[in-house]
Amino acid sequence: MQGISICGSVASPRGANYRTACVARNGLKLPCEINAVIHGVYSWHWRMHKLHMKTNDGRMNATIRTNARWLFGGDGRSSDARLERSEAANEDILVFYFQMDLQTQIQYALNIEQFDIAKQLREKLTEIETKIIRQREAKRGSSKTEAQDKALNLLRVRADLQKAIDSEKYALAAGLRDEIAKLEAESLAISAKALAYQNVKYAFRLGQKVHHKVHGYRGVICGMDPGCCESKSWMETANVEKLSKGPNQPFYQVLVDVYVDPELLVAYVAEENLSAAEESKRGRFDHPYIEFLFYGEDTAGDFIPIKQLREKYDQPRYEASGDENDDDDTNS
């Protein structure tokens, strides 16, 4: 496989503004073409290169780098909103797309009886899915290996502490007590994080249109975590410590209306900063990721998440009153 790359461009009919967006990952080169969308005075076009294979496949590099920025200025909202922009959330969405695209490519190869290619693709998919599972377990604090390692380390250090006390090496014993306290705190944090994932109740659902209470933009929920899973540097930049509930509350991956604020693309937003969009604000919503994350809109004006997205976040199917059943077997 050559590397995955996703590229797109955005242009204003006024002719003055243009910026490209690209994602690259060594080991794969994807995709398909998402239809050009034209709304209001802006148009944008995203292209994803079709999967390209070589038999002398190299090892996949799990690093993803994104550069998805837009030059036209939206409706002039404060740049403070862009502090919540999340490259990690953007990458997570794109990896999810790559995963689905590989599954489609495997099925296509089988349909045309290209079994060797299907086998290579399946091996690559397994490799990607294994990495995703490990990352998800670490993110959720539910990794059995991590918990077991902490428990074994505690047993070892406690045994060393007892030996130090028996040998009257009190300075060493004091250091070991500090190490035990640190390990116990880390173990407690892992357990608390795992428990949070099991018991969390989300105020918003996948596909729901929301309003940002502080910055005023419209968005659509496309992912959720029971607590803030971003880096410390991101939390400092986004002033998470100033939130009334801090990082210990649900955070959401939010697609931001490109027409309203084209710089944001994907934001990572605390639950306390969101409210359900009013009916009058549930009109047209423009974003290049809508087409592969959702089937369409329900009768209430919210989006219907595809089956794979619901499964990713273990969320139940939701139907607005009067909706017809969406087809979960439809390939997105």
C-alpha positions in Angstrom: 0.0 0.0 0.0 1.1 3.6 -0.7 0.1 6.1 2.0 -3.5 7.2 2.7 -4.2 10.7 1.6 -7.3 12.8 1.6 -7.3 16.1 -0.1 -10.0 18.7 -0.8 -10.4 22.3 -1.6 -12.7 25.1 -0.8 -13.5 28.0 -3.0 -15.7 31.1 -2.9 -17.5 32.1 -6.1 -16.3 35.5 -5.3 -12.9 34.2 -6.4 -10.8 35.7 -3.6 -10.5 32.9 -1.1 -9.2 29.3 -1.4 -7.6 26.8 0.9 -6.8 23.1 0.6 -7.2 20.3 3.2 -5.2 17.2 3.3 -4.7 14.1 5.5 -1.9 11.6 5.0 -1.1 8.2 6.5 1.8 5.9 5.5 0.6 2.5 4.5 -2.7 3.4 2.8 -3.9 5.6 0.1 -7.7 6.2 0.1 -10.6 7.0 -1.1 -13.7 8.1 -3.1 -15.2 11.3 -4.1 -17.7 13.1 -1.9 -20.1 15.1 -4.0 -19.4 18.7 -4.4 -21.8 20.8 -2.3 -22.9 24.3 -3.1 -24.8 26.3 -0.6 -25.3 30.1 -0.3 -22.3 32.1 -1.5 -19.8 29.4 -0.9 -18.9 26.1 -2.5 -16.5 23.4 -1.5 -15.3 20.2 -3.0 -13.6 17.3 -1.2 -11.9 14.5 -3.1 -10.5 11.3 -1.6 -8.2 9.3 -3.8 -9.2 5.7 -4.4 -7.4 2.9 -2.6 -4.2 2.0 -4.4 -2.3 -1.2 -3.7 1.1 -2.6 -4.4 2.0 -6.2 -3.6 5.4 -5.2 -2.0 3.5 -3.8 0.9 5.4 -2.0 3.7 4.6 -1.7 7.3 1.9 0.8 8.2 2.9 3.8 10.1 0.1 4.7 12.5 0.8 8.4 12.5 -1.8 10.6 10.9 -1.2 14.3 10.1 -4.0 16.6 9.1 -4.1 20.0 7.7 -7.7 21.1 7.1 -8.1 24.8 7.2 -10.3 27.3 5.4 -9.5 30.7 4.2 -12.9 32.4 3.8 -14.1 34.0 7.0 -17.6 32.7 7.8 -19.8 35.2 9.6 -17.1 36.9 11.6 -17.5 35.2 14.9 -14.8 35.5 17.6 -11.6 33.5 17.0 -12.0 32.3 20.7 -14.3 29.6 19.4 -11.4 28.1 17.4 -9.6 27.3 20.6 -11.9 24.3 20.8 -10.8 23.1 17.3 -9.6 19.5 17.7 -7.2 17.8 15.3 -7.4 14.6 17.3 -11.2 14.5 16.8 -10.8 15.3 13.1 -8.3 12.4 12.8 -10.6 10.1 14.7 -13.4 10.8 12.2 -11.2 10.2 9.2 -9.7 7.0 10.5 -13.3 5.8 11.0 -14.0 6.6 7.4 -10.8 4.8 6.3 -12.0 1.7 8.2 -15.4 1.7 6.5 -13.8 2.3 3.1 -11.4 -0.7 3.5 -14.4 -2.9 4.4 -16.1 -1.8 1.1 -12.9 -2.4 -0.9 -12.6 -5.9 0.6 -16.2 -6.8 -0.4 -15.6 -5.4 -3.9 -12.5 -7.5 -4.3 -14.4 -10.6 -3.3 -17.2 -9.8 -5.7 -14.8 -9.7 -8.6 -12.9 -12.7 -7.3 -9.7 -10.9 -6.6 -9.0 -13.1 -3.6 -5.3 -12.3 -3.1 -6.1 -8.6 -3.0 -9.0 -9.2 -0.6 -6.7 -11.1 1.7 -4.1 -8.3 1.7 -6.8 -5.7 2.4 -8.3 -7.8 5.2 -4.8 -8.1 6.8 -4.4 -4.3 6.6 -7.9 -3.8 8.0 -7.1 -6.2 10.9 -3.9 -4.2 11.6 -5.8 -0.9 11.7 -8.7 -2.3 13.8 -6.2 -3.7 16.3 -4.6 -0.3 16.7 -7.9 1.4 17.0 -9.1 -1.0 19.7 -5.9 -0.4 21.7 -6.2 3.3 21.4 -9.8 3.2 22.4 -9.1 1.0 25.5 -6.3 3.4 26.6 -8.6 6.4 26.0 -11.4 4.8 28.1 -9.1 3.6 30.8 -10.6 0.1 30.4 -7.4 -1.8 29.3 -7.1 -5.0 31.2 -3.4 -5.1 30.5 -2.9 -1.7 32.0 -4.9 -2.5 35.1 -3.0 -5.8 35.6 0.4 -4.1 35.2 -0.5 -1.6 37.9 -1.6 -4.4 40.2 1.6 -6.4 39.6 3.7 -3.3 40.2 2.0 -2.6 43.5 2.6 -6.1 44.7 6.3 -5.9 43.7 6.8 -2.5 45.4 5.0 -3.6 48.6 7.2 -6.7 48.8 10.3 -4.4 48.3 9.0 -2.1 51.0 8.7 -5.0 53.5 12.3 -6.1 52.7 13.6 -2.6 53.2 11.8 -2.4 56.6 13.2 -5.8 57.6 16.7 -4.7 56.6 16.2 -1.3 58.5 16.8 0.6 55.2 14.4 3.4 56.2 15.5 5.9 53.5 14.7 3.3 50.8 11.5 2.4 52.5 10.4 6.1 52.5 11.0 6.2 48.7 9.1 3.0 48.2 6.1 4.4 50.2 6.0 7.4 47.9 6.1 5.1 44.8 3.3 3.0 46.3 1.2 6.1 46.9 1.8 7.2 43.2 0.8 3.7 41.9 -2.3 3.6 44.0 -3.4 7.1 42.7 -2.8 6.0 39.1 -4.7 2.7 39.7 -7.6 4.6 41.2 -7.7 7.0 38.2 -7.8 4.1 35.7 -10.7 2.5 37.7 -12.6 5.8 37.9 -12.2 6.5 34.2 -13.4 3.0 33.3 -16.4 3.4 35.7 -17.2 6.8 34.1 -17.5 5.1 30.7 -19.9 2.5 32.1 -22.2 4.9 34.0 -22.1 8.1 32.0 -25.4 9.6 30.8 -25.2 11.9 27.8 -27.4 14.9 27.4 -27.1 14.9 23.6 -27.2 12.1 21.0 -25.4 11.3 17.8 -26.7 13.4 14.9 -28.4 16.0 17.1 -28.1 19.6 16.1 -26.8 21.8 19.0 -26.1 25.4 19.8 -22.9 26.6 21.5 -23.9 28.7 24.5 -20.7 30.7 24.5 -19.7 31.1 20.9 -23.2 30.9 19.3 -22.4 28.6 16.4 -24.5 25.6 15.2 -23.1 22.1 15.3 -23.9 18.4 14.9 -22.9 15.8 17.4 -20.8 13.0 15.8 -18.9 11.5 18.8 -18.8 11.6 22.6 -16.5 10.8 25.6 -17.5 10.7 29.3 -14.7 13.1 30.1 -12.2 15.2 28.3 -9.7 12.9 26.5 -7.7 15.6 24.8 -4.0 16.4 25.6 -3.0 18.6 28.5 -1.7 21.3 26.1 -5.1 21.3 24.3 -7.0 21.6 27.6 -4.8 24.5 28.6 -5.3 26.3 25.3 -9.1 25.6 25.5 -9.3 26.9 29.1 -10.9 23.6 30.3 -10.0 24.4 33.9 -12.2 27.4 33.8 -15.3 25.3 33.1 -17.6 24.9 36.1 -17.2 21.1 35.8 -13.7 21.1 34.4 -12.7 18.1 32.3 -14.8 15.6 34.4 -18.0 15.9 32.3 -19.0 14.5 28.9 -17.2 16.1 25.9 -18.5 15.9 22.3 -17.0 15.8 18.9 -19.0 18.5 17.1 -19.1 19.2 13.4 -19.4 22.9 12.9 -21.4 24.5 10.2 -18.8 25.4 7.6 -20.7 28.4 6.4 -20.9 29.8 10.0 -17.3 29.2 11.0 -15.1 27.5 8.3 -12.0 27.5 10.5 -13.4 25.2 13.1 -14.4 22.1 11.1 -14.5 19.8 14.1 -14.7 21.1 17.7 -14.4 19.2 21.0 -16.9 20.8 23.3 -17.9 20.3 27.0 -21.5 19.3 27.7 -22.1 22.4 29.8 -21.3 24.6 26.8 -24.0 23.0 24.6 -27.8 23.2 24.3 -30.2 21.6 21.9 -30.7 23.7 18.8 -34.0 25.6 18.7 -36.4 24.5 15.9 -35.9 27.8 14.1 -32.1 27.0 13.9 -32.4 23.5 12.5 -32.3 24.5 8.9 -29.7 23.6 6.3 -26.3 22.5 7.7 -23.2 22.4 5.7 -20.2 20.2 6.4 -18.2 17.8 4.2 -18.3 14.9 6.7 -22.1 14.8 6.8 -22.4 12.5 3.8 -20.5 9.6 5.2 -21.5 9.8 8.9 -25.3 10.1 8.5 -28.1 8.7 6.4 -29.9 12.0 6.2 -32.2 14.1 8.4 -35.2 12.9 10.5 -38.5 14.7 10.8 -37.2 16.8 13.7 -34.4 18.2 11.5 -31.6 16.2 13.2 -29.3 13.8 11.4 -29.7 10.0 11.5 -26.3 8.4 12.3 -25.2 5.4 10.3 -25.2 2.0 12.0 -21.4 1.9 12.2 -21.2 5.2 14.0 -23.8 4.1 16.6 -21.9 0.9 17.2 -18.6 2.8 17.6 -20.1 4.7 20.6 -22.5 2.0 21.7 -25.5 4.3 21.3 -29.1 3.1 20.7 -31.0 3.9 17.6 -33.2 7.0 18.0 -36.3 7.8 15.9 -38.1 11.1 16.0 -41.8 10.9 16.1 -43.2 10.1 12.7 -40.0 9.0 11.1 -39.9 6.1 8.7 -37.3 3.4 9.5 -33.8 4.1 8.0 -32.1 1.2 6.4 -29.3 0.0 8.7 -28.2 -2.4 6.1 -27.5 0.4 3.6 -23.8 0.8 2.9 -23.0 4.4 3.7 
